[in-house]
Amino acid sequence: MSFGEINHPVLGERIKGAKISLEAIGIKVVTETAKQNEPDQVKKAMKLILKNHPDVKGAYTTTDINALNVIVILEEQGYKIPVIGADGITELIKLVEE
């Protein structure tokens, strides 16, 4: 799955590149959602994705802010799957180190 603003010039390219790379190695993108860095919208969308795709294996987000919000929901729901952000903000780097 991927989160991000598809029509944004930079974020749209991140999504396009991620999809190409993931599909090239056989990873199926089951859904995409165009949510910006709005925590409540991202969390609500993640809950819906988990409901519709409970066997999801990972998440790609165009920003680390979205990644952090996705991680909150995954932890609440008991999921331990990879989440990829794209910015390298301190909070996400700390989670990677853990």
C-alpha positions, 0 to 999 in steps of 0.5 A: 500500500502507499500513502501520499499526494499523487498529484504533487510533483515530488511526492507523485514521483516517489510513489511512481518510483516505489511502485515500479521498484516494488512490482519489479521484485514481485511485490503487489501494491494492493491499494493506494490512498492520497492522504497528506500529512494529516494525522487523523486522515492517515490513521483513519485510512490505515484502519480501513486498509487493515480492515480490507486487507488484513494480510498486508505485508508492509506500507510505503509512505511518501513522507515520514510524518505519514509513516509515523501515523501508520506505525501508530495504527499498526502497533494499536492493531498488533501488526509488526510489518515494515513501514517505509518513509522517505524523509529521514526525520529523527523520530523515524530514524530512532524507530529504525534503530530500535 
